[in-house]
Every structure is written in structure tokens, then in C-alpha cells.
């Protein structure tokens, strides 16, 4: 196999990594990867390079070729029972069928994400910190994907969700070198603090500059100017999301990475140098976005890491962020660039992808659709969000991209009952339609049972014989209704003006239509 001349240095370096070299070189030369588990997986690669994993977390696959233990623990809503989900085989992919069976007829959250390394740095749900209340676990079925040709589930964070191990073993402290990567998504992000994975404080509080060393991925530009609109791979080193030693972006070509699957990587020698890399987790190589001195502000050189592990929030539990997590590791010592390249090649070989395409304009989970009114005289109006409230507006092909996006919704399995549906905002991933005081709002999913119930609607035949009507899961005699251009859950007659029996059957009947924004 011919390898492009620019890869000669990488090929020489990879020879020290062992059996992975053949696979890596094939992928770097343009191979498409394989759906089977590789002979050497990320933690095998890092160990062979002299920087063993001290944490290895994934809900999708094993990160050691020999690993055949549990990947994560589920907790079931109906009876609070728990069970573990492991791999189909040693070094293989998650047994999603076990999750589907255990959670059938109810909902589950991921209660613990297990550490596959010998350090046993498992991550339970994060308690309250100085900047945020206690978190919830992620909904277990919110992020179905394929890996290695198998259906598996990623972890979808929608705000006030996070995991923490505050007494980790072997993780870098007080200026020791380390590296870390995670596979995340560039399509499920926001600009709130802080979607992190990595080294954090032992106490869930901001204890000062340099006390964190974690990958951050999102659209928050902490130190302007930033190039493009993100999302960017940044270093959360506490009291700042750093793209360089100056804080702000020194790389005008780093405009962000919005690929559906992103490899995000940070490594830090703990003394005077850190580096940020990213790549498309489905193809190609890593790009170094920054490699240079530690931040010039006091406290970062040397670093003062404390050796805790965080996922989904900031070090003080700032937990407004959203994001996706499929896998990630942390190492003891500073990985070589060759090892990073080998790990990226292995990630690409997994073949991460979305489940089979779902046709738009349907109520099947994963479909994007728009809801059109059927009331005579209002059939050009669609449900959309505006200033966080649900309203109906006239939308057409001539409407702005913002208006068309606000009137498009992604159908999800019901957050409180998988037999029903929930509606996720197309323009604000992680935000859902939910009712509060009978009015429909667009709000970030906070993981609570109340929110799940308020955001779940059960389809029925349209009350006026057209389309579909949607009963509230927790108020089954109330249906999604438009009234004076606002959207409520309304009964057929009642004390509220929006409960008026006049045209009720028409107002609660909707056409599930082709989305204005796919």
C-alpha cells in the first residue's frame, strides 16, 4: 500500500506503537476503516506508547481489546431497579439489546459510567456544587447511533446533567503531565458553561487558576475574539476556556468543528506547554489547533490539577451546557503525537454513524417535521417557538431561515413514555416543548421526572378527523391546542379561555408536515 510522502514521519513513529501500525497506515492512506473491533484499541495504543490510560469511559464500546466488563449502569424509572450493560464480546461493542429489554415500557437513565481502566475511576451522577444544583443522569435512549455496525447509545446531555468521580486514582495532580480525548458531536452544543471531560477539582468548587485540565467543547467564546462560530475544542483550565496561551484564538483557521462526530483532544505537560487537536471522528486525521505555552495569566504554569474527573459540567458544577459523549480516555503522562494519530485512526475505524435514515415529516423517532394547524382560516400557521414560548406563525418558503428553523421539530421517543413522543427544537438542540401552567414553552431538558412528563405527548387520531391530536402524558384529557396564536394544553370546555369548546376539535388537530428545515 502506498503511503503519501507527507506521512513518512508518522509511519516511522507508529512502528513503536506495535500491532496498530498496519491499521493506522491503511486508514491514513485513505482506507474507510472496518466495522470490527481492532486488535489494539485506544488504551492498548496509549499503553504501548508508555502513557497508559488511568480513565476509560464509553457507552458504546470497549476501549481495551481485552475488556469484557460493564460499560454503564441503567436505572429504571418504573421501579428504580438497576442493571449493567456490557459488551457483546471482549473488545467489542455495547449490548444495546440488554438496555432495550430492561427499559421496555418505561424510561431509564444512565446511572453510572464505568471506568474500564484498572484504576476503577467510575463516574456516578454528579451532586450539587457551588455553581449548580445536583444533576440528573442522561436519558439512556436519547442518542441512538451505530458503531461497528451495531446499534448502540451515546450519552446526550441537555443541561443539569453530569457525572463526577471526586476521589480518582492515578489522575495527574500538581503539574503532572497528562493527555485526554473524547468523541463528541458538533451538532448538539450550546454556549453555556461547561461541557467538559477531564481533570477537575476534588471539591465541586472553583479553587483557582490551573486547578482544572479538561477538554471543553461548545460555542462559548470565553476570551474574544474567536474565529467563526464554533463549536471549538478548548482547554478548561479553570477560570477560562483557553484556545491559546493568550486565551483568545490565535488561529484564524480554527472556526470550529460542526461534524456530527468529533474527536476532541487535549494534552498538557503540566509545566509550560499544552496542545489542542480536533478531527472528524468518521474520517481523516487530527488537526493541531494550538500547541504552545501555558496561559500567561498567573496560576497556570505550572498547573495545579487535583485529579478528580468530570463529564458534562464545569469544575464548580456550572451545568447549563448540552453535548454528546460517546467515548473518552485520560492518560498518565504526555502522549506522543504518533499515539494520538493511532487513536484517531482507531476511532475512524469504528464507523460511528447515525441510525438508519428516518423519513422527514413523520412521527417516527428521529424524524424532523413541522406541525401545521387544520383550523379553517389558519392552515398556513405552524407551531414554532418565539422568545421561549410556543406560538403559531405563518411560515412559508419565503420565510427567514430562523423562522423556518423555529418551526421545525425533531421527534424523539417520549421522555416519560417511549410509546408517546417528545419534540426537540431543531434550532436549539437539547430544548424541548413542554407545558407549564398549561402553556407550551421551549426549555432545556433538565432530566427531572416532572419535565419528562410535561414534555411527553401521546398521538391520537385528529379530533376533527384530520391529522393527529396530541394528548398531554400527565394530563390526558388535555391536548396541544392553538388559541389566539399561542399554544396550550387545553380541555374541551373549562374555566380557562383557552379551554373554550368553540372550534376545539379543529384547534387540537394538526398535520404532521414536511419540515421547513430538514
C-alpha positions, 0 to 999 in steps of 0.5 A: 500500500502506498503511503503519501510522502507527507506521512513518512514521519508518522509511519516511522513513529507508529512502528513503536506503537506495535500491532496498530501500525498496519491499521493506522497506515491503511486508514491514513492512506485513505482506507474507510476503516472496518466495522470490527473491533481492532486488535489494539484499541485506544488504551492498548495504543496509549499503553504501548506508547508508555502513557497508559490510560488511568480513565476509560469511559464509553457507552458504546464500546470497549476501549481495551481489546481485552475488556469484557466488563460493564460499560454503564449502569441503567436505572429504571424509572418504573421501579428504580431497579438497576442493571449493567450493560456490557459488551457483546464480546471482549473488545467489542461493542455495547449490548444495546439489546440488554438496555432495550429489554430492561427499559421496555415500557418505561424510561431509564437513565444512565446511572453510572459510567464505568471506568474500564481502566484498572484504576476503577475511576467510575463516574456516578451522577454528579451532586450539587456544587457551588455553581449548580444544583445536583444533576440528573443522569442522561436519558439512556435512549436519547442518542441512538447511533451505530458503531461497528455496525451495531446499534448502540447509545451515546450519552446526550446531555441537555443541561443539569446533567453530569457525572463526577468521580471526586476521589480518582486514582492515578489522575495527574495532580500538581503539574503532572503531565497528562493527555485526554480525548473524547468523541463528541458531536458538533451538532448538539452544543450550546454556549453555556458553561461547561461541557467538559471531560477531564481533570477537575477539582476534588471539591465541586468548587472553583479553587483557582487558576490551573486547578482544572485540565479538561477538554471543553467543547461548545460555542462559548467564546470565553476570551474574544475574539474567536474565529467563526462560530464554533463549536471549538475544542478548548482547554478548561483550565479553570477560570477560562476556556483557553484556545491559546496561551493568550486565551483568545484564538490565535488561529484564524483557521480554527472556526470550529468543528460542526461534524456530527462526530468529533474527536476532541483532544487535549494534552498538557505537560503540566509545566509550560506547554499544552496542545489542542487537536480536533478531527472528524471522528468518521474520517481523516486525521487530527488537526493541531489547533494550538500547541504552545505555552501555558496561559500567561495569566498567573496560576497556570504554569505550572498547573495545579490539577487535583485529579478528580474527573468530570463529564458534562459540567464545569469544575464548580458544577456550572451545568447549563451546557448540552453535548454528546459523549460517546467515548473518552480516555485520560492518560498518565503522562504526555502522549506522543503525537504518533499515539494520538494519530493511532487513536484517531485512526482507531476511532475512524475505524469504528464507523460511528454513524447515525441510525438508519435514515428516518423519513422527514415529516413523520412521527417516527423517532428521529424524524424532523417535521413541522406541525401545521394547524387544520383550523379553517382560516389558519392552515398556513400557521405552524407551531414554532417557538418565539422568545421561549414560548410556543406560538403559531406563525405563518411560515412559508418558503419565503420565510427567514431561515430562523423562522423556518428553523423555529418551526421545525421539530425533531421527534424523539421517543417520549421522555416519560413514555417511549410509546408517546413522543417528545419534540426537540427544537431543531434550532436549539438542540437539547430544548424541548416543548413542554407545558407549564401552567398549561402553556407550551414553552421551549426549555432545556431538558433538565432530566427531572421526572416532572419535565419528562412528563410535561414534555411527553405527548401521546398521538391520537387520531385528529379530533376533527378527523384530520391529522393527529391530536396530541394528548398531554402524558400527565394530563390526558384529557388535555391536548396541544391546542392553538388559541389566539396564536399561542399554544396550550394544553387545553380541555374541551370546555373549562374555566380557562379561555383557552379551554373554550369548546368553540372550534376545539376539535379543529384547534387540537388537530394538526398535520404532521408536515414536511419540515421547513428545515430538514 
